[in-house]
Every structure is written in structure tokens, then in C-alpha cells.
Amino acid sequence: MTREHLKVPRRFALVRYPDGDDSRVIVAWGIELPDGSAVSVSINDEAVAVCSRAAHCELIHSAELIWIDDATGDVELEGTP
């Protein structure tokens, strides 16, 4: 068996602060793909965005990006060649 080192998508949430205080509301979820592009879907299923970067999804949803996963997004999987 060989070990493959794969980069898995990183998850993020897009949030707004509707009352101007610290309580945030999630307006969309998304993933950053291994090539750096991203896909996001609004909570109410009204908007799907395919972007060249996760930061661009912020602009489309008028929200702040919050990473759910760590910075690496790497995982090692065992498999056969």
C-alpha cells in the first residue's frame, strides 16, 4: 500500500451582524476547494456562488467569512496505487 497526501476542501461560514452587536447570523455555508476556488450556498437556498477565491464569496453574500476548519485542510489517506 502507498500513502497519498490529499488536500481536502476547507469549510467556511458567511455571517452578518444584523443588530450591530457581537451576535452573528449565518447567511451561507461554503467550501474552499484544493485549487483555491470556492463554492457557497445561502441558508435560504436563494444564492449559489462559484468563486475563484473564498473571499469573493464574502462579496456576493455581503457577509464576513469565518473559517470552520484549520488552515491546512490536509489529510493523509491510505490507498493502493
GIURCOR-V312121 format. One record per residue. N is the residue number from 1. PSI is psi as a letter, one per 30 degrees, with the letter a starting at -180 (999 if undefined). NEAR is the number of other C-alpha atoms within 10 Angstrom. D_LAST is the distance of its C-alpha to the last C-alpha in whole Angstrom. Layout:
n=(N,N)
psi=(PSI,PSI)
near=(NEAR,NEAR)
d_last=(D_LAST,D_LAST)
//
This chain:
n=(1,2,3,4,5,6,7,8,9,10,11,12,13,14,15,16,17,18,19,20,21,22,23,24,25,26,27,28,29,30,31,32,33,34,35,36,37,38,39,40,41,42,43,44,45,46,47,48,49,50,51,52,53,54,55,56,57,58,59,60,61,62,63,64,65,66,67,68,69,70,71,72,73,74,75,76,77,78,79,80,81)
psi=(k,l,k,k,j,k,k,l,k,k,k,l,l,k,l,l,i,f,g,g,a,f,k,l,k,k,f,l,l,l,k,k,l,f,g,f,l,l,k,l,k,l,e,g,g,f,k,k,k,j,l,f,l,e,f,f,e,e,e,e,f,h,l,k,k,j,k,e,l,l,f,e,g,k,k,k,k,k,l,l,999)
near=(7,9,11,13,11,12,14,15,19,21,20,20,21,26,20,18,13,10,9,8,7,9,10,14,14,16,18,24,20,25,22,23,18,14,10,13,17,23,20,24,20,17,13,8,9,8,12,17,17,17,17,15,15,25,16,17,26,20,11,14,20,13,19,18,22,15,16,13,12,9,8,10,15,14,10,11,11,10,9,8,7)
d_last=(7,6,9,9,12,14,17,19,22,25,28,32,35,38,41,45,48,51,54,53,53,49,48,46,45,41,41,37,34,31,27,26,23,21,22,26,27,29,30,33,35,38,39,42,39,42,39,36,35,32,32,31,31,32,35,36,36,39,41,40,41,44,42,41,37,36,33,32,28,28,28,24,22,19,17,14,12,10,7,4,0)
//
